[in-house]
């Protein structure tokens, strides 16, 4: 069973800020693209493995 994963506006904004941080700090552009693609791939993997990562609210309750 596949689930639909939607990346929220805030998450997209966070990803953009990560990208901008690394670019502005002169990291190799290929590395930055690889990093961002990796983040997006992990998020999209939730379509097949939705319990792979706990919801952020659960982590906050547990003190993380």
Secondary structure, DSSP 4 states (H G I P E B T S, - for coil): --------HHHHHHHHHHHHHHHHTT--HHHHHHHHHHHHHHHHGGGT-TTSS--HHHHHHTT-
